[in-house]
Amino acid sequence: MPVERASQLTGSESASPPARSGQVGIPQDLQQFAIARCADGFPDSSPTEIATIAASVVAGVMEMQVTQAAVIDARAQTPIGRRLLNVMRDEVMSRWNAHGITERQLPVLLLAMERAREAIHNPAAHALVAQLGTNAGLELLAEVAHDMHSPLASILILSDSLQREKSGPLTPMQRRQIGLIATAALGLRSVGSDIIDLTRSEMLLEPKPVPFSVTSVLESVRDIVRPIAEVKRLTVRIESPVVDERVGHPVALRRVLLNLTTNALKFTASGFVEIVTREVNPTRLEFAVRDSGRGIDPAMMPTLFDSVRDAPRGYDNRTGKMFSTTGLGLAICRKLAEGMGSRLQVETQLGRGTRFFFELELPESVSRRDSSRNSDPGRRRQETPAA
C-alpha cells in the first residue's frame, strides 16, 4: 500500500489525540510510514483496521508521557499493534531529525515508546494469563487461596478483638484505622473465596429448589457487608417483594447478591448501594444491585465477566478509571445465574453508577399459598443508614 493511500486513512475515526502541554506527539508522516510498512506484513487486515490500531498505539505512547500507569487499548495489544510500535520506534531512533523531532523531544518520546512497548510486549505475562485461564491454573490459584485463609482469619480475629477494646480503649482515629484493616482483610478473603468457588461453583447450587424467604437472603447480604459500608460511610438499602416465601436456590442467590453488593461498595465513594426486587409476574422476580458509584468504563465491557482478563492493570487518577486483570466474582455470578436459569446483565454510565440485574423463576412456596395473603400486603423497604 503506497504511503499516499495510508494518509487517507487517518480520518476522524482513527485520528490520534492532540498533544497536551509538554507532550511530544508522533508526527503524521511517521505514523503513515509505519501504517504502510504494516500493510505489507498483514495483507489480511484492511488499511482502515491498521490505521485504527495505529491511532490506539499513538494514544498509548502519549498517555505514557503523563503516567506510567496508563492503560494501553486492547487494540494495540495485537501483533499489528506491536509491529506498528516497533516500526515507529526504530524510525525515531534512526531518523528522528528527518521527522522534525528535536533533540529535546527525542528522549521524552523514546522513553514513552519504551514504556508502551513494555506494556504491550510482555509474553511472560500473557502466557501466565493464558495458563491461569485453564483448569490446572485455577487449581493452582485455589491452593494459594487456601493458604491465604489462615493468616487472614488471624488478622480478622485480632482486629475484632481490638475493636471491642479488649486491649484497652481506642481513639476515634485508631478505631477507624482498625476498621480499614478489617475491611482490607475481608476484601482479600473474598478474593480467596472467589478463587476457590470458581473451581467448584457447581457445589454452590442446591441440587433442587427449596422453600426460602427472599427477605432473609437480602438481610443476610446486608449484614455481611455492613462493616464495609460503615467504614466507607455508605447507605445500604434493601427492598423485599410483596410475596416473600418462594421456592428456589437461596444459597446460590445469596452468593450472587453478595458478590454484586461487595463490588458495588468497592467502587462507590459516596452515596448508596441498594438491593431491589421487582415482581415481573406472580412467579418471576427481578433482582437488581444498583450503586451511585463511578460506573464502568466502556473499555472494560467486552471482558467484564471473564475470570482472567488479558489486560494491563492500572489506575488512572485523572479519569477515575479502574482496571483489573481478575473478574472472579463476576465470573462466579454469571455461572450461578446461568445455573439458576437466568442471565446476568448490566447497565452502567460513567459518573452515574451501575446496575446489575437478573430474573429468576421463583414460585410461591406451598406454605405461603396455604396461608393468608394479607399477612404482608406491601413491599418492604429497609435501609442501613450511613455511619
C-alpha positions as CSV (number, residue, x, y, z in Angstrom):
1,M,0.0,0.0,0.0
2,P,1.6,3.3,-1.0
3,V,2.1,5.9,1.6
4,E,-0.3,8.3,-0.1
5,R,-3.1,5.8,0.4
6,A,-2.3,5.5,4.1
7,S,-2.6,9.2,4.6
8,Q,-6.2,9.0,3.6
9,L,-7.0,6.5,6.4
10,T,-6.2,8.8,9.3
11,G,-9.6,10.3,9.4
12,S,-11.8,11.3,12.3
13,E,-12.5,7.7,13.3
14,S,-8.8,6.9,13.9
15,A,-7.1,10.2,14.3
16,S,-4.6,10.3,17.2
17,P,-5.4,12.6,20.1
18,P,-4.0,16.1,20.2
19,A,-0.9,16.6,22.3
20,R,-1.3,18.3,25.7
21,S,1.1,20.8,27.0
22,G,4.5,19.2,27.5
23,Q,3.7,16.1,25.5
24,V,5.6,15.0,22.4
25,G,3.4,13.7,19.6
26,I,4.3,11.2,16.9
27,P,4.5,13.1,13.6
28,Q,1.8,12.2,11.0
29,D,4.4,11.3,8.3
30,L,6.0,8.8,10.7
31,Q,2.6,7.2,11.5
32,Q,1.8,6.9,7.8
33,F,5.2,5.3,7.2
34,A,4.5,2.7,9.9
35,I,1.0,2.0,8.6
36,A,2.4,1.4,5.1
37,R,5.0,-1.0,6.4
38,C,2.5,-3.0,8.4
39,A,0.1,-3.2,5.5
40,D,2.7,-5.1,3.6
41,G,3.2,-7.5,6.5
42,F,-0.5,-8.1,7.3
43,P,-2.3,-8.4,3.9
44,D,-5.4,-9.9,5.5
45,S,-6.0,-6.8,7.5
46,S,-7.8,-3.8,5.9
47,P,-6.0,-0.5,5.7
48,T,-8.7,1.1,7.9
49,E,-8.1,-1.5,10.6
50,I,-4.4,-0.9,10.6
51,A,-4.9,2.9,10.8
52,T,-7.3,2.5,13.7
53,I,-4.8,0.3,15.6
54,A,-2.1,2.9,14.9
55,A,-4.2,5.6,16.5
56,S,-4.5,3.4,19.6
57,V,-0.7,2.9,19.7
58,V,-0.1,6.6,19.4
59,A,-2.6,7.4,22.1
60,G,-0.9,4.9,24.4
61,V,2.5,6.5,23.8
62,M,1.2,9.9,24.5
63,E,-0.5,8.7,27.7
64,M,2.7,7.1,28.9
65,Q,4.2,10.6,28.9
66,V,1.6,11.6,31.6
67,T,1.5,8.4,33.8
68,Q,3.3,5.1,33.8
69,A,0.0,3.5,35.0
70,A,-1.7,4.4,31.7
71,V,-3.7,1.5,30.2
72,I,-3.0,0.5,26.6
73,D,-6.0,0.0,24.5
74,A,-6.7,-3.7,23.8
75,R,-6.5,-3.0,20.0
76,A,-2.8,-2.0,20.5
77,Q,-2.1,-5.3,22.2
78,T,-2.1,-7.3,19.0
79,P,0.6,-8.4,16.5
80,I,-0.3,-5.4,14.4
81,G,-0.1,-3.0,17.3
82,R,3.3,-4.4,18.4
83,R,4.6,-4.2,14.8
84,L,3.4,-0.6,14.4
85,L,5.2,0.4,17.6
86,N,8.4,-1.3,16.7
87,V,8.5,0.4,13.3
88,M,7.8,3.8,14.8
89,R,10.4,3.3,17.5
90,D,13.1,2.2,15.0
91,E,12.3,5.1,12.7
92,V,12.6,7.6,15.6
93,M,15.9,6.1,16.7
94,S,17.4,6.2,13.2
95,R,15.8,9.2,11.5
96,W,14.3,11.4,14.3
97,N,15.5,14.7,12.8
98,A,14.0,13.8,9.4
99,H,10.6,13.8,11.0
100,G,11.0,17.2,12.8
101,I,11.7,15.8,16.2
102,T,14.1,18.0,18.2
103,E,16.9,16.8,20.4
104,R,15.0,17.9,23.4
105,Q,11.9,16.0,22.4
106,L,13.8,12.8,21.5
107,P,14.4,11.3,24.9
108,V,10.8,12.1,26.1
109,L,9.4,10.3,23.1
110,L,11.7,7.3,23.3
111,L,11.0,6.8,27.0
112,A,7.3,6.9,26.4
113,M,7.7,4.4,23.5
114,E,9.7,2.1,25.7
115,R,7.0,2.2,28.4
116,A,4.4,1.5,25.9
117,R,6.5,-1.4,24.4
118,E,6.8,-2.9,27.9
119,A,3.1,-2.7,28.4
120,I,2.2,-4.5,25.1
121,H,5.3,-6.7,24.7
122,N,5.1,-8.9,27.7
123,P,5.0,-12.5,26.5
124,A,5.6,-13.9,30.0
125,A,2.6,-12.1,31.4
126,H,0.3,-13.1,28.5
127,A,1.5,-16.7,28.9
128,L,0.7,-16.6,32.6
129,V,-2.8,-15.2,31.9
130,A,-3.4,-18.0,29.4
131,Q,-2.2,-20.6,31.9
132,L,-4.4,-19.3,34.7
133,G,-7.4,-19.5,32.4
134,T,-7.0,-23.3,32.3
135,N,-8.3,-25.8,34.8
136,A,-4.7,-26.5,36.0
137,G,-4.1,-22.8,36.6
138,L,-7.3,-22.4,38.5
139,E,-6.4,-25.3,40.7
140,L,-3.1,-23.7,41.5
141,L,-4.8,-20.5,42.4
142,A,-7.2,-22.4,44.6
143,E,-4.3,-23.9,46.6
144,V,-2.8,-20.4,47.1
145,A,-6.2,-19.1,48.2
146,H,-6.5,-21.9,50.8
147,D,-3.1,-20.9,52.1
148,M,-4.3,-17.3,52.5
149,H,-7.3,-18.2,54.7
150,S,-5.5,-18.9,57.9
151,P,-3.4,-15.6,58.1
152,L,-6.4,-13.6,57.0
153,A,-8.6,-15.2,59.7
154,S,-5.9,-14.3,62.3
155,I,-6.0,-10.7,61.1
156,L,-9.8,-10.5,61.3
157,I,-9.8,-12.1,64.8
158,L,-7.2,-9.7,66.1
159,S,-8.8,-6.6,64.6
160,D,-12.2,-7.7,66.0
161,S,-10.6,-8.0,69.5
162,L,-9.0,-4.6,69.2
163,Q,-12.3,-3.0,68.0
164,R,-14.0,-4.5,71.1
165,E,-11.4,-2.7,73.1
166,K,-10.2,-5.9,74.8
167,S,-6.7,-4.5,74.9
168,G,-7.7,-1.1,76.1
169,P,-9.7,2.0,74.9
170,L,-9.3,3.3,71.3
171,T,-9.3,6.8,70.0
172,P,-11.7,7.5,67.1
173,M,-8.7,7.6,64.7
174,Q,-7.5,4.2,65.9
175,R,-11.0,2.7,65.6
176,R,-11.2,3.9,62.0
177,Q,-7.8,2.6,61.2
178,I,-8.6,-0.9,62.6
179,G,-11.8,-0.8,60.6
180,L,-9.8,-0.2,57.4
181,I,-7.5,-3.1,58.3
182,A,-10.6,-5.4,58.8
183,T,-12.1,-4.2,55.5
184,A,-8.9,-4.9,53.6
185,A,-8.6,-8.4,55.2
186,L,-12.3,-9.1,54.3
187,G,-11.6,-8.0,50.7
188,L,-8.6,-10.3,50.4
189,R,-10.6,-13.2,52.0
190,S,-13.4,-12.5,49.5
191,V,-10.9,-12.8,46.6
192,G,-9.6,-16.1,48.0
193,S,-13.2,-17.4,48.4
194,D,-13.9,-16.4,44.8
195,I,-10.9,-18.3,43.5
196,I,-11.9,-21.4,45.4
197,D,-15.6,-21.1,44.5
198,L,-14.8,-20.7,40.8
199,T,-13.3,-24.2,40.8
200,R,-16.4,-25.7,42.5
201,S,-19.2,-23.3,41.6
202,E,-21.5,-26.2,40.8
203,M,-21.4,-27.1,44.5
204,L,-22.9,-23.7,45.4
205,L,-26.1,-24.5,43.6
206,E,-28.6,-26.7,45.6
207,P,-29.5,-30.0,43.9
208,K,-33.1,-28.9,43.8
209,P,-35.2,-25.8,44.6
210,V,-36.2,-25.4,48.3
211,P,-38.6,-23.0,50.1
212,F,-36.9,-19.9,51.5
213,S,-37.5,-16.3,52.5
214,V,-36.3,-13.7,50.0
215,T,-36.2,-11.1,52.7
216,S,-33.9,-13.3,54.8
217,V,-31.5,-13.6,51.9
218,L,-31.4,-9.8,51.4
219,E,-30.9,-9.1,55.1
220,S,-28.1,-11.7,55.3
221,V,-26.3,-9.9,52.5
222,R,-26.8,-6.5,54.1
223,D,-25.5,-7.8,57.4
224,I,-22.4,-9.3,55.9
225,V,-21.4,-6.1,54.0
226,R,-22.3,-3.8,56.9
227,P,-18.7,-3.3,58.1
228,I,-17.6,-2.3,54.7
229,A,-20.5,0.2,54.3
230,E,-19.8,1.7,57.7
231,V,-16.1,2.2,57.0
232,K,-17.0,4.0,53.7
233,R,-19.9,5.8,55.2
234,L,-22.3,4.4,52.6
235,T,-26.0,3.7,52.9
236,V,-27.2,0.1,52.1
237,R,-30.9,-0.3,51.2
238,I,-32.9,-3.5,50.6
239,E,-36.3,-3.8,49.1
240,S,-38.3,-7.0,49.5
241,P,-41.0,-8.4,47.3
242,V,-44.7,-8.4,48.3
243,V,-44.7,-12.2,48.4
244,D,-41.7,-13.2,50.4
245,E,-41.9,-17.0,50.7
246,R,-40.6,-18.5,47.4
247,V,-39.1,-21.8,46.1
248,G,-35.6,-21.6,44.5
249,H,-31.9,-21.8,45.3
250,P,-31.2,-19.4,48.2
251,V,-27.5,-20.3,48.7
252,A,-26.7,-19.5,45.1
253,L,-28.9,-16.4,45.1
254,R,-27.2,-15.1,48.3
255,R,-23.7,-15.6,46.8
256,V,-24.6,-13.7,43.6
257,L,-26.2,-10.8,45.5
258,L,-23.2,-10.8,48.0
259,N,-20.6,-10.6,45.2
260,L,-22.5,-7.9,43.4
261,T,-23.1,-5.8,46.5
262,T,-19.5,-6.1,47.6
263,N,-18.3,-5.0,44.2
264,A,-20.8,-2.1,44.3
265,L,-19.4,-0.9,47.7
266,K,-15.9,-1.3,46.5
267,F,-16.4,1.1,43.6
268,T,-18.7,3.6,45.3
269,A,-17.1,6.5,47.1
270,S,-20.3,8.2,48.3
271,G,-24.0,7.7,48.3
272,F,-25.7,4.4,48.4
273,V,-26.0,0.8,47.3
274,E,-29.3,-0.9,47.1
275,I,-30.6,-4.4,46.5
276,V,-34.1,-4.3,45.0
277,T,-36.6,-7.0,44.0
278,R,-39.3,-6.4,41.4
279,E,-42.2,-8.8,40.6
280,V,-42.2,-9.4,36.9
281,N,-45.2,-11.7,37.3
282,P,-46.6,-13.8,40.1
283,T,-43.9,-16.4,39.8
284,R,-40.9,-14.4,38.5
285,L,-38.7,-11.9,40.3
286,E,-36.1,-9.5,39.1
287,F,-33.1,-8.9,41.4
288,A,-31.0,-5.8,40.9
289,V,-28.0,-4.3,42.7
290,R,-27.6,-0.6,42.0
291,D,-25.0,1.9,43.2
292,S,-24.2,5.6,42.9
293,G,-20.5,4.9,42.1
294,R,-18.2,5.8,39.2
295,G,-19.7,3.5,36.6
296,I,-17.8,1.0,34.4
297,D,-15.6,2.3,31.6
298,P,-16.7,1.0,28.1
299,A,-13.3,-0.4,27.5
300,M,-13.9,-3.0,30.3
301,M,-17.3,-4.2,29.0
302,P,-16.1,-6.9,26.5
303,T,-14.2,-8.8,29.2
304,L,-16.3,-7.8,32.2
305,F,-17.4,-11.3,33.1
306,D,-14.1,-13.1,32.2
307,S,-12.4,-14.8,35.2
308,V,-9.0,-13.7,33.9
309,R,-8.7,-10.6,31.7
310,D,-5.8,-10.3,29.4
311,A,-5.4,-6.6,30.0
312,P,-2.8,-4.5,31.9
313,R,-3.5,-3.4,35.5
314,G,-3.6,0.3,36.3
315,Y,-5.4,3.1,37.9
316,D,-5.7,6.5,36.3
317,N,-6.3,9.1,38.9
318,R,-7.1,11.8,36.3
319,T,-10.0,9.9,34.9
320,G,-11.0,7.7,37.8
321,K,-10.8,4.5,35.7
322,M,-10.2,1.3,37.5
323,F,-8.8,-1.7,35.6
324,S,-8.3,-5.2,36.9
325,T,-6.9,-8.4,35.4
326,T,-9.3,-10.5,37.5
327,G,-13.0,-10.7,37.4
328,L,-13.5,-13.8,39.6
329,G,-16.6,-12.5,41.5
330,L,-18.5,-11.6,38.3
331,A,-17.5,-14.8,36.6
332,I,-19.0,-16.8,39.6
333,C,-22.1,-14.6,39.5
334,R,-22.6,-15.3,35.8
335,K,-22.1,-19.1,36.2
336,L,-24.5,-19.2,39.2
337,A,-27.1,-17.1,37.4
338,E,-27.0,-19.4,34.4
339,G,-27.2,-22.4,36.8
340,M,-30.5,-20.9,38.1
341,G,-31.8,-20.5,34.6
342,S,-31.1,-16.8,34.3
343,R,-28.8,-14.3,32.6
344,L,-26.8,-11.6,34.5
345,Q,-27.0,-8.2,32.8
346,V,-25.5,-4.8,33.5
347,E,-26.4,-1.2,32.8
348,T,-23.8,1.5,33.6
349,Q,-23.0,5.1,33.0
350,L,-19.7,6.8,33.8
351,G,-20.1,9.0,36.8
352,R,-23.7,7.9,37.4
353,G,-23.4,4.4,38.7
354,T,-24.0,0.8,37.7
355,R,-26.9,-1.6,37.9
356,F,-26.5,-5.4,37.7
357,F,-29.8,-7.3,37.3
358,F,-31.2,-10.8,36.5
359,E,-34.6,-12.5,36.6
360,L,-35.4,-15.8,38.4
361,E,-38.4,-18.1,38.2
362,L,-39.4,-18.4,41.9
363,P,-42.9,-19.8,42.5
364,E,-44.6,-19.1,45.8
365,S,-44.0,-21.8,48.4
366,V,-46.8,-24.2,49.3
367,S,-46.9,-22.9,52.9
368,R,-47.3,-19.3,51.6
369,R,-50.1,-20.2,49.2
370,D,-51.9,-22.0,52.0
371,S,-51.6,-19.1,54.4
372,S,-53.3,-15.7,54.4
373,R,-52.1,-13.4,51.7
374,N,-53.0,-10.4,53.8
375,S,-50.3,-11.0,56.4
376,D,-47.7,-9.0,54.5
377,P,-49.5,-6.8,52.0
378,G,-46.9,-4.4,50.8
379,R,-43.3,-4.1,49.6
380,R,-40.8,-3.7,52.4
381,R,-38.0,-1.3,52.1
382,Q,-35.3,-1.3,54.7
383,E,-32.3,0.9,55.0
384,T,-29.0,0.8,56.8
385,P,-28.0,4.5,57.2
386,A,-24.5,5.7,56.5
387,A,-22.3,5.8,59.6
